[in-house]
């Protein structure tokens, strides 16, 4: 299953300027927030979580929330994605792959799931 999402970096920046760290806490856990060095990364993480929920076929909501989708980085700084144990079991996820990019004011992410 594949999901894709695009988000305006400006949208995430405005949200952060208005709500500060609480904006990030809405969709990121503490370890994810520590990885944010620039606004483009925060926007990419938002897009990745939205793309993941689309790949699951449920969107962000009761079956899978932002905090059920976990992002990290490899030793080479590549994005990695996993899910809460509940989501892994509910959706029978075997493997998950993510790609994130940003350019010209937008962040885009693609998530592919193997069941």
Secondary structure, DSSP 4 states (H G I P E B T S, - for coil): -EEEEEEEHHHHHHHHHHHTHHHHHTT--HHHHHT-SSHHHHHHHHHHHHHHHHHHTS-SSSSS-GGGEEEEE-TTS-EEEEE-HHHHHHHT--EEEEEEEEETTEEEEEEEEE-
